[in-house]
Amino acid sequence: MGEMNDNEKHSMEAIASLEKELRYISHLIKQKGREILSNYTITPPQFVALQWLHESGDMTIGDLSNKMYLAFSTTTDLVDRMEKNELVQRVRDEQDRRVVRIHLLAEGERVIQEVIEKRQDYLRDLLLDYETEKAQQLLQLLQELHLLMKQD
């Protein structure tokens, strides 16, 4: 490889910085989420499971384990604990009795809504000093990046 010109070098530094900032932001949001969760009886993986059910509706344990990148047995244990705490319920499919779907119960819905609201409050407080236009730009840029990542 030959010498890099300044633009290429700057670009590599910018990319390295971008990766680092995104990683740090992701870590801090996760940390804040865990802090919020510590006031609830659910674990971070349970929260992720509840969030998937909240966003995608009822799904099988197989679907849920794929979305969460967890082993089927791990997801089964997770669902067992959530069912004990009355956050979710197993429901047999009317058409095919062999199929069991996990259904989010009112308590699970309440916990999810509450935790998400608290996470949003955290972001709102952080962005208080941000101009509305700047916050809109940030949102737009992140949405574009997200779209690129989904297409990849």
N, C-alpha and C positions, 0 to 999 in steps of 0.2 A: 504493500500500500504506500502510495506517495504521500507527500506533505498535505495536510489538510489546510484549506484556506480558513480565514477567520469566521466566515459564516457557518461552515460545517462544524467548527470547533465550538462556537457559541451554541449552535443547535444541540450538540451533544450535552453540553453543560446544562442547557435549558431543560432538555429531556430528563436528565438525571435529577435536577431540582424538582421538576414536575412530579416525577415518580415518588420522590421523597416526601413532598408536601401532601400528595394524595394519601400516601401510606400513613403519615402522621395524623392527618385529619380523620381518616378511617379509624385509626387506633383510639383517638380521643373521643370520637363519637361512641365507639364501642364501650370505652371505659365509662363514659357518662351514662350510657344505657345500663351498664351493670350496676352502677351506683343507684340508679332509679329502681332497678329490679330488686335490689337488696331489701327494699321495703315490702316486697311481695313474696309469696310462698313459691314462686316459680323460678326455675333455673334458666340461664341464658339459652340452652338448647330448646327448652320448652317454649320459651318466648318466640324463638325462630319458627318452631312448628306451628304455634298459634297464629303467627303472622302469615305463614303460608296458607293456612286454612281460612283466615280472615280475607286474604286477597284473592285466593283461587277457588274458594268454596270447598265442599266436601271432597275428600279424595281417599284413595286406598292407602294402606300402610306402604305398599310398594311405591306408589307415586310420591308419597311424602319422603320416604327414605332416599329416593333419587334426587329430589329437590334439595334435600339437606346434605347430600353426599355422606349418608350414614349407612351402616349395615342394617339389613332388614330387622335382625334381632335387637339391635340397639334402638331402632325406631319403635319396635313393639314394646320394649321396656318403657320408653318415653311416653307412649300412648297409654300404657297401663297406669303409670303414675298420674298422668293428666286426667284419666278417667276416674281414678280414686278421688282426686280433688275436684271432681265435677266441673272440669273445664271443657271436656269433650265427651262424646258418646259414640260408641260403635253402632252403626246402623246397617242392617242388611238391605241389599239392593232389592227393590220390588220385582224387577224383571228377572234378575239372576240371583237366587238366594245364596249362591256360593260367594258372591262378592260382598265384602264388608267395607263400608266407607266410614271415615272418621268425620264426625259432625261437631262443629264448634257450638258449645252451649252458651247461654246468656252470660254466665260468669266468666267464661273464657273471653267472650266478646268485650265484656266490661273491663277486664284486666288489660287487654290489648289496647282498647281505646284510651284508657287512663295513662298507660305507659307511653303511648305515642304522643298524647297531648303534652306530657311532661318533657319528652324529647323535643317537641316543637317549641315549648316554652323556653327551653335551654337555648335553642338556635335563635329564637326571637330576641332573647336578652343579649346574645352575642352580637346580633346584627343591629341593635338599637342605634349605634353611631354610624351605621352604613347609610349612604344616601339610597333612596328607593331605586333610583336608576342603576346604581352600582349592584345592588342586590339582584335586580332583574337580569343584569348582564351575567352575573355569576351563575344564576339559575339556568339561563339560556346556554351558556358555555358548557355547564355540567351535563345538561340534557343532550347536547350535541355529542359530547364525549361518550356518554352512556349509549347513545344510539350507534356510534361507531363500534363500540365494544360488543354490542349485541349482534351486529352484522358480521363481525369477525369470525 
